Amino acid sequence: MKPLDVVQSFYDALGRGDVPAALSQLDSTVQWTEAEGFPYYSGTWTGPQAVLENLLTPLGRDWADFSAKPEAFTIEGSVVVAFGNYNGLFRRTGKAFVAPFAHRWEVTDGKATSFRQYTDTALVHAAISQKLRS
């Protein structure tokens, strides 16, 4: 598979709710880094199981209808950059959000070997915040 095919397959599988198919696009040693300040950031994770435990499971637990929908891609060799939007409703507060993202992927031999997230974490935190209005 070409790098763009791998990345698109990941997003397509997540959009269908098929987490095993999404994880199958990741190399066993994938290096996954969420944006510092993102609610689930804890440094760089290694491997699909770490992505499942540290990101996908908490997202499913904490958010209703969370999605990451790419709208455009830029490709240079093995690097794919996806541009799109996150959407979701934080269950505990009932607040929704939309935030743009850029994801930098590297794909080697048909598997994603690295991922780095760029997003406006303040928009995510606004949905999580339980501050009362005056």
Buried (B, 14 or more C-beta within 10 A) or exposed (E): EEBBEBBBBBBBBBEEEEBEBBBBBBBEEBBBBBBEEBBBBEEBBBBBEBBBEBBBEEBEEBBEEBBBEBEEBEBEEBEBBBBBBBBBBBEEEEBEBEBEBBBBBBBEEEBBBBBBBBBBBEEBBBBBEEEEEE
